[in-house]
């Protein structure tokens, strides 16, 4: 009988050991599951944070690109406004020769150019359409000069030294271009809000 008791005891001990192993396995499995869930949450959070950083970075890049594009378009539009103003001014000058008072304007332009050049016998370069106006003013002012109808202009003239080393441009176009350059800074200051 001893053997039967011994077998029963071994069986009971084996059952207890199996129960303990199962309980320990359940505890270990629960710990592993808990750790896996925590690690999963941490990994998920890391990926979420990384995704949010990438989204934020992309958002900043997109906003910067949009801002740059808008600024470029706005600058082009402002420059177009600037150019349009001077194109309109140029268009308005086109009929100056046919307007009343052109002779007085031409005389003023001629006198300014003569004074600026300060040559005793200048060469006056004119548009052929101003030939009679120019010659009448030269006779009136008694200026000794050579008149050359060799330029095209919407009005005004150029004057040079006899050797043409010194030239004074006093056409309406050249005056408009000088005004354009002088006013450029002021106009852009207004357009760009720096004045």
CORHU-V19298 format. One record per residue. RES is the residue in three letters. PHI is phi in whole degrees, -180 to 180 (999 if undefined). D_CENTER is the distance of its C-alpha to the mean C-alpha in whole Angstrom. Layout:
res->(RES & RES)
phi->(PHI & PHI)
d_center->(D_CENTER & D_CENTER)
//
This chain:
res->(UNK & UNK & UNK & UNK & UNK & UNK & UNK & UNK & UNK & UNK & UNK & UNK & UNK & UNK & UNK & UNK & UNK & UNK & UNK & UNK & UNK & UNK & UNK & UNK & UNK & UNK & UNK & UNK & UNK & UNK & UNK & UNK & UNK & UNK & UNK & UNK & UNK & UNK & UNK & UNK & UNK & UNK & UNK & UNK & UNK & UNK & UNK & UNK & UNK & UNK & UNK & UNK & UNK & UNK & UNK & UNK & UNK & UNK & UNK & UNK & UNK & UNK & UNK & UNK & UNK & UNK & UNK & UNK & UNK & UNK & UNK & UNK & UNK & UNK & UNK & UNK & UNK & UNK & UNK & UNK & UNK & UNK & UNK & UNK & UNK & UNK & UNK & UNK & UNK & UNK & UNK & UNK & UNK & UNK & UNK & UNK & UNK & UNK & UNK & UNK & UNK & UNK & UNK & UNK & UNK & UNK & UNK & UNK & UNK & UNK & UNK & UNK & UNK & UNK & UNK & UNK & UNK & UNK & UNK & UNK & UNK & UNK & UNK & UNK & UNK & UNK & UNK & UNK & UNK & UNK & UNK & UNK & UNK & UNK & UNK & UNK & UNK & UNK & UNK & UNK & UNK & UNK & UNK & UNK & UNK & UNK & UNK & UNK & UNK & UNK & UNK & UNK & UNK & UNK & UNK & UNK & UNK & UNK & UNK & UNK & UNK & UNK & UNK & UNK & UNK & UNK & UNK & UNK & UNK & UNK & UNK & UNK & UNK & UNK & UNK & UNK & UNK & UNK & UNK & UNK & UNK & UNK & UNK & UNK & UNK & UNK & UNK & UNK & UNK & UNK & UNK & UNK & UNK & UNK & UNK)
phi->(999 & -55 & -68 & -64 & -64 & -62 & -66 & -64 & -63 & -65 & -64 & -63 & -66 & -66 & -64 & -63 & -64 & -63 & -60 & -63 & -62 & -65 & -62 & -64 & -63 & -64 & -62 & -61 & -63 & -63 & -63 & -62 & -63 & -60 & -61 & -63 & -64 & -64 & -64 & -61 & -64 & -64 & -64 & -60 & -65 & -61 & -65 & -64 & -61 & -63 & -63 & -64 & -64 & -64 & -63 & -63 & -63 & -65 & -63 & -62 & -62 & -62 & -63 & -62 & -64 & -64 & -61 & -63 & -64 & -63 & -64 & -62 & -62 & -64 & -62 & -62 & -65 & -64 & -65 & -63 & -62 & -59 & -63 & -63 & -58 & -77 & -67 & -62 & -62 & -62 & -62 & -69 & -76 & -53 & -96 & -58 & -59 & -91 & -89 & -64 & 95 & -64 & -60 & -66 & -63 & -63 & -61 & -63 & -62 & -66 & -62 & -58 & -66 & -62 & -64 & -69 & -73 & 56 & -120 & -69 & -132 & -74 & -106 & -107 & -100 & -129 & -81 & -54 & -70 & -102 & -56 & -67 & -61 & -62 & -64 & -63 & -67 & -62 & -61 & -61 & -86 & 56 & -99 & -85 & -158 & -109 & -105 & -122 & -82 & -126 & -128 & -115 & -155 & -82 & 159 & 95 & -158 & -124 & -134 & -140 & -70 & -56 & -87 & 62 & -78 & -117 & -131 & -115 & -90 & -138 & -89 & -64 & -65 & -67 & -67 & -64 & -66 & -65 & -64 & -59 & -68 & -67 & -86 & -54 & -63 & -65 & -65 & -66 & -61 & -70 & -64 & -101 & 72 & -109 & -105)
d_center->(105 & 104 & 101 & 100 & 99 & 98 & 96 & 95 & 94 & 92 & 90 & 90 & 88 & 86 & 85 & 84 & 82 & 80 & 79 & 78 & 76 & 75 & 74 & 72 & 70 & 69 & 68 & 66 & 65 & 64 & 62 & 60 & 59 & 58 & 56 & 55 & 53 & 52 & 50 & 49 & 47 & 46 & 45 & 43 & 42 & 40 & 39 & 37 & 36 & 34 & 33 & 32 & 30 & 28 & 27 & 26 & 24 & 23 & 22 & 20 & 18 & 18 & 16 & 14 & 13 & 13 & 11 & 8 & 8 & 9 & 6 & 4 & 7 & 7 & 5 & 6 & 9 & 10 & 9 & 12 & 14 & 14 & 15 & 17 & 19 & 20 & 21 & 23 & 25 & 25 & 27 & 29 & 30 & 32 & 35 & 36 & 39 & 40 & 40 & 43 & 42 & 41 & 44 & 43 & 39 & 40 & 43 & 41 & 38 & 41 & 42 & 39 & 39 & 42 & 42 & 39 & 41 & 44 & 46 & 50 & 49 & 46 & 44 & 43 & 40 & 40 & 39 & 43 & 42 & 43 & 46 & 48 & 46 & 46 & 49 & 51 & 48 & 49 & 53 & 53 & 51 & 53 & 51 & 52 & 49 & 48 & 47 & 45 & 43 & 41 & 37 & 35 & 34 & 33 & 35 & 36 & 37 & 37 & 39 & 40 & 43 & 46 & 45 & 41 & 40 & 38 & 37 & 35 & 33 & 34 & 33 & 31 & 28 & 28 & 28 & 25 & 23 & 24 & 24 & 20 & 19 & 21 & 20 & 16 & 16 & 18 & 16 & 13 & 15 & 16 & 13 & 11 & 14 & 15 & 18)
//
